[in-house]
């Protein structure tokens, strides 16, 4: 799965993805950028 990394300014593969749920019940995925290690977040199905 890919997410936008604000530090790299491109879409990167998510390392260590973890499924989470937002307050309103929507699914999301959180992990780290495979290049720079910054936390990335993607809303939607995993």
N, C-alpha and C positions, 0 to 999 in steps of 0.2 A: 504494500500500500504506500502511496506517496502523499506527502503533505508539503505545503509551501513553507520554506525556511526564510524568515525575514533577515537573517544574517547573511545567508548565501544569495538571497534574492532569486531563487529558482525552486522548482519542485524537486524534492529529494526523497529517497526511500526512508521509511521510518524504521529506526532500530529500536528494539525492545518495546514493541507496541503493546499497550494495555487498554482493554476495553473499559470505558467509563460511561456513566449516565449523567446527563445534565439535570439541573433542578426541575426543568419542565418535562423530564422523561425522555428526551431525545438521546439516541446513542451517539457516542463519540469515541475517538481513538487518540491516545496521548503517547508520545514516545520521544526519542531523541533523533536529531539529524545524523545521518550516517557519515557526513563529512566533517562538520564542525562541532557536533555534540550539543547544540542548542536544543532546548525543549521545543517540540513541534506539536500541534494540535489539529485534529481534523474532525469536523462534525459530520455525522452520517453513519451509515451502516459499515461495519467492519468487513 
